[in-house]
Amino acid sequence: MTKLKIKKGDTVQVIAGDDKGRTGRVLEVYPGKMRILVEQVNVHKKHSRPSQANPNGGIISMEMPIHYSNVMMVDSEKKSTRIGIRRDAKSNTAIRFARTNKKDL
């Protein structure tokens, strides 16, 4: 299973596809499929049958996953950036940082 640098809760910008330029928060990460679910990005209509939760049924708008290579992280200055990883000398833990301004994410 591949480990992705993008985590749940990160703010990302779409760099390819129909929603190019839009930003949103990552809702879910699927590392096995190398896809992520981004808030208000790649929204599709889905027809649903009547159920107890939705007695009338109808058409529901829902986000669909997109490939993680089609997004970039957004740094503290609201610019898209690549992600770097460095080790903390004291605790020996991995810290993600923005390549544009070298600040921690």
Backbone as a ProteinNet text record, in pm:
[ID]
protein_1_A
[PRIMARY]
MTKLKIKKGDTVQVIAGDDKGRTGRVLEVYPGKMRILVEQVNVHKKHSRPSQANPNGGIISMEMPIHYSNVMMVDSEKKSTRIGIRRDAKSNTAIRFARTNKKDL
[TERTIARY]
83.6	0	88.2	55.1	134.1	96.7	196.7	172.1	169.7	60.6	45.4	86	137.3	177.6	58.8	-52.4	-172.5	-256	-298.1	-371.6	-512.9	-597.9	-733.5	-728.4	-808.3	-812.2	-722.9	-633.8	-547.2	-628.5	-580.2	-640.9	-561.2	-630.4	-563.7	-626.7	-550.6	-599.1	-592.3	-698.9	-703.8	-622.7	-531	-443.3	-473.5	-566.8	-601.1	-745.4	-810.3	-946.2	-1048.6	-1175.6	-1285	-1289.5	-1245.6	-1250	-1116.7	-1036.5	-904	-914.7	-830.6	-828.4	-909.6	-996.5	-1079.3	-1000	-1029.8	-965.1	-1070.4	-1026.8	-1117.2	-1040.2	-1112.8	-1055.1	-1067.9	-966.2	-968.4	-1058.1	-1160.6	-1254.6	-1212.8	-1152.1	-1114.9	-998.2	-915.6	-801	-813	-794.9	-798.2	-661.2	-565.1	-428.7	-418.1	-504	-497.6	-529.9	-622.8	-662.6	-590.5	-511.4	-438.1	-534.4	-645	-746.4	-780.7	-832.7	-876.4	-1013.8	-1087	-1218.6	-1205.2	-1235.9	-1219.2	-1356.4	-1374	-1500.9	-1537.4	-1659	-1714	-1633.7	-1563.2	-1488.2	-1532.1	-1546.4	-1587.8	-1725.7	-1821.6	-1956.9	-2036.8	-2100.5	-2183.8	-2324	-2420.9	-2558.4	-2578.1	-2645.4	-2670.9	-2819.8	-2881.4	-3023	-3035.2	-3122.5	-3137.8	-3283	-3298.2	-3431.3	-3486.8	-3616.7	-3672.9	-3626.4	-3592	-3549.3	-3600.7	-3571.6	-3615.4	-3545.5	-3419.4	-3345.4	-3393	-3428.5	-3473.9	-3604.4	-3719.7	-3844.7	-3889.1	-3852.7	-3895.7	-3798.8	-3677.3	-3577.1	-3535.2	-3494	-3460.7	-3316.2	-3273.4	-3138.8	-3054.7	-2940.1	-2849.9	-2718.9	-2667.6	-2534.7	-2431.9	-2327.7	-2225.1	-2087.4	-1985.5	-1848.4	-1798.5	-1718.3	-1656.9	-1505.9	-1434.8	-1289.5	-1217.2	-1103.7	-1017.2	-877	-795.6	-660.5	-576.3	-491.7	-416.6	-314	-274.8	-178.8	-241.2	-372.7	-441.1	-460.5	-401.1	-412.2	-275.2	-265	-144.8	-187.4	-102.4	-128.4	-126.7	-198.1	-198.8	-124.5	-26	53.1	-17	49.9	-8.2	-34	29	10.3	-89.9	-167.2	-270.4	-214.7	-89.6	-28.1	-9.9	-24.5	-6.5	142.1	170.9	308.6	325.8	448.7	482.5	512	515.2	535.9	672.6	746.4	872.8	860.6	950.4	950.2	1089.2	1095.9	1223.7	1206.3	1314.9	1313.4	1344.7	1267.7	1295.5	1411.7	1513.4	1635.5	1609.8	1523	1500.8	1415.2	1299.9	1207	1214.4	1289.9	1308.5	1174.5	1085.4	958	959.4	880.5	872	781.9	828.9	752.2	733.7	608.9	581.6	598	657	671.5	643	607.9	578.9	710.4	725.7	848.7	858.8	745.6	748.6	805.5	761.4	806.6	875.9	899.7	971	903.1	773.4	702.4	635.8	621	556.7	409.4	358.2	215.7	136.4
-117.4	0	123.9	220.3	341.2	442.1	511.8	615.3	749.6	823.2	951	1064.5	1173	1288.9	1378.1	1361.4	1439.4	1365.7	1436.4	1376.3	1434.2	1367.7	1414.3	1548.2	1644.4	1776	1879.9	1838.5	1932.2	2014.7	2134.4	2217.7	2200	2165.2	2138.1	2220	2236.5	2303.8	2205.7	2201.1	2112.1	2174.3	2094.6	2146.8	2086.3	1990.6	1928.1	1880.4	1882.5	1832.1	1943.6	1906.4	2001.7	2106	2070.7	2161.7	2231.6	2247.1	2308.5	2447.9	2474.1	2603.2	2608.9	2514.3	2515.2	2462.3	2514.4	2467.2	2405.8	2314.7	2250.2	2169.6	2125.4	2047.4	1899.6	1822.6	1678	1612.1	1541.2	1473.7	1330.7	1265.8	1125.1	1093.1	997.7	954.5	803.7	760.3	619.2	580.4	543.5	516.9	395.6	297.4	179.6	211.6	303.4	344.4	472.1	532.9	657.5	769.7	777.9	879.9	951.7	1074.1	1151.8	1211.4	1238.4	1299.3	1442.3	1540.4	1681.4	1747	1832.8	1900.6	1991.8	1976.2	2057.2	2050.2	1938.5	1918	1785.5	1781.1	1662.2	1614.5	1708	1679	1616.6	1502.5	1430.5	1412.9	1395.6	1368.3	1217.7	1173.4	1030.3	1012.1	921.1	891.6	790.6	819.6	727.8	681.5	557	500.1	547.6	543.8	575.7	476.1	527.6	443	506.5	444.4	502.7	635.3	644.6	769.1	878.8	841.2	936.5	883.1	911.1	847	881.9	998.8	1037.8	993.5	957.6	927.1	1056.3	1047.7	1168.5	1171.2	1291.1	1310.4	1379.3	1320.1	1371.4	1412.9	1529.6	1572.9	1524	1456.8	1407	1417.3	1435.5	1443	1303.5	1295	1169.6	1183.5	1073.7	1081.8	1119.1	1188.1	1220.6	1169.4	1153.9	1102.6	1206.1	1161.4	1254.7	1335	1287.6	1361.5	1485.1	1497.4	1612.4	1726.4	1715.3	1821.5	1856.6	1979.2	2023.4	2086.4	2074.9	2136.1	2287.4	2354.1	2499.6	2539.2	2630	2670.6	2783.1	2838.2	2941.2	3071.5	3090.2	3211.5	3189.4	3079.7	3044.5	3019.4	2972	2935.9	2784.7	2725.7	2580.9	2547.9	2437.5	2401	2250.4	2208.3	2068.1	2047.4	1921.8	1888.7	1826.1	1873.3	1812.6	1748.5	1656.7	1590.6	1601.1	1645	1650	1586.8	1542.8	1477.9	1579.2	1573.5	1656.6	1594.1	1673.7	1621.6	1567.9	1634.4	1594.6	1468.6	1469.7	1357.2	1255	1283.5	1193.5	1157.9	1258.1	1238.2	1310.7	1262.6	1324.4	1446.5	1557.6	1681.5	1721.6	1747.5	1793.6	1944.8	1992.9	2137.7	2176.9	2304.7	2356.6	2393	2351.5	2380.5	2528.3	2598.8	2738.9	2830.9	2816.7	2907.6	2838	2707.4	2626.3	2624.2	2659.1	2655.5	2519.7	2478.5	2350.2	2353.7	2239.2	2227.7	2172.9
0	0	0	-84	-98.9	8.4	62	160.4	88	103.5	36	128.9	71.8	150.6	185.6	116.1	142.9	246.7	349.5	460.5	468.4	544.3	568.4	642.6	596.9	660	593.2	503.6	432.4	333.3	302.9	199.9	72	-37	-163.5	-274.8	-383.3	-503.1	-618.7	-699.4	-814.3	-927.4	-985.9	-1091.1	-1227.5	-1235.4	-1363.1	-1358.9	-1474.3	-1484.1	-1494.5	-1486.1	-1502	-1390.5	-1271.5	-1156.6	-1132	-1235.9	-1223.3	-1161.9	-1060.6	-993.9	-866.2	-842.9	-722.1	-603.7	-485.8	-363.7	-272.8	-188.9	-95.4	7.5	108.4	216.6	183	216.8	190.9	295.2	247	336.2	365.7	266.9	282.2	189.9	232.1	152.1	130.9	4.8	-30.6	-84.5	1.3	-46.4	-136.8	-121.9	-207.7	-352.4	-373.1	-508.1	-552.1	-462.3	-487.4	-525	-453.6	-478.5	-349.2	-364.5	-249.2	-277.6	-171.2	-180.3	-130.1	-217.1	-183.9	-176.3	-77.1	-53.9	-171.8	-224.6	-333.7	-463.3	-487.2	-610.5	-671.2	-803.8	-877.1	-829	-828.7	-781.3	-894.8	-865.2	-961.5	-903.8	-992.1	-951.2	-942.9	-836.6	-818.4	-790	-864.4	-843.1	-730	-634	-521.1	-510.9	-475	-454.7	-320.7	-303.8	-172.4	-66.4	49.3	161.3	289.7	402.8	529.5	556.2	518.7	539.8	445	322.9	221.7	161.5	225.4	183	41.4	-10.2	-144.1	-252.4	-216.7	-318.7	-386.4	-511.9	-586.2	-631.2	-668.7	-720.1	-613.2	-582	-478.4	-543.4	-506.3	-551.9	-451.1	-500.7	-409.4	-473.7	-387.9	-437.1	-470.1	-575.4	-614.3	-599.5	-573.7	-554.7	-683.8	-668.4	-781.3	-751.1	-853.8	-836.3	-762.7	-672.2	-589.2	-667.9	-786.6	-867.1	-931.1	-926.7	-983.9	-884.6	-766.4	-666.4	-610.7	-558.1	-488.2	-356.9	-258	-128	-140.8	-49.8	-43.1	83.8	70	187.1	263.8	363.2	448.7	373.8	259.2	179.5	66	71.3	-25.7	-165.5	-174.4	-301.4	-305.1	-423.5	-435	-422.3	-358	-328.1	-328.5	-350	-331.3	-182.6	-142	-1.5	15.9	116.2	151.9	288.3	318.9	449.6	508.6	633.6	703.6	841.2	898.1	1029.1	1138.2	1244.9	1361.4	1436.6	1468.7	1530.6	1671.5	1747.4	1886.6	1899.1	1833	1850.1	1737.6	1631.8	1518.4	1450.6	1440.8	1372.4	1238.6	1144.6	1012.4	1019.3	961.4	957.8	812.2	773.2	637.4	631.5	522	506.5	362	343.5	209.8	142.9	17	-56	-93.8	-103.9	-146.8	-40.9	85.2	189.2	306.8	295.5	396	532.5	541	667.6	685.2	810.6	841.1	803.6	764.1	729.6	845.7
[MASK]
+++++++++++++++++++++++++++++++++++++++++++++++++++++++++++++++++++++++++++++++++++++++++++++++++++++++++

